[in-house]
Amino acid sequence: MTKRIAALLGVLIVALTACGGGAPASSTLTLVTWGGTTADGIRAAIADPFTKESGIPTNVTEPVDYGKYTAMVQQNQVTWDWVDLEAFFVVQHLDWWAPTDPNVVKLDPSDTIKLPGSQGIGTQGLIPSGSYSFAIAYRTQDAKPHPTTWAEFFDTAKFPGKRAVYNSPYGMLEAALLADGVPYDKLYPLDVTRAEHKLDSIKGDLVFWNSGAELQQIMTSGEADYAFAWNNRIADIQKKGSPVAIEWNQNLQDQGFNVTAKNGPHVAETMKYFAFWDQPQIQADYAKTTGYSPSLKSAFALLPDADKPFYNAYPDNMAKAVGSINLDWWSKNYDDTVSQWTAWAGQ
């Protein structure tokens, strides 16, 4: 009797699953982000609408962990379908990613926003996901002059006050070298030691931030007067009433790409997710919720005119950019550069 009941239960479970009595957990797309407004934007603007349209469940989770993800790929045990990877990591591991399925994701190069001075061979064929800038942020409550160049950002005599800087060499080294007189077209290969010497010159006035939320807290509270900042995080708190603004002169632009590991569990379903993301209205909705610029011109055109100046892809802001991050250099030098940075920051 017991064996018969067990067999009947087994048949019932299979039947319920086949009839839609609950999608198995393995069918869910796992989407990993850095959290905060980015996670909220992914969930509200892309993941939930995608599930509603396709019937494919999604789970937006955090945080991004490069070490954990690397182990998954190398050990052929991938459980993350999409990860909000920084572009250098994508280019660093081009052989990991499933080829874009042109029958599902239909890229239109003529509709793609090209960042000023963008560099990085090996990005051809990747699906652009959006962009942002590293820029000078400043508090506006007393209407005092603020730095308008990276050289002025490092001039604590002319512009006294604390500087909030990213506790990472990515983009921060470029800003230091630009401040030290290196022109953009001579930045790469980066002279890491020279950049650190420039940072040493104002180290007593530095406040380090490690996340977008921490950057926002520092600038909202007034712990720092100026910041090397992600433009979208400053725009977010500015719109909410914080006395902050972005100086777009000499902003340094960067972009992202949508990839999925070729040995991942749901490559075909994730390609459908990328195709859904690549619709102009979806990209525009994502831009509104996160502050990242969309990758499509047609999507940018859908943004409210009053909000467009907050985005790095706004034509006037791109015209003021010094250039873009060189992804090829960073993909080859990231690990060693981070080790050198960690040793410097800990001194």
Disulfide bonds with the S-S distance in Angstrom:
none
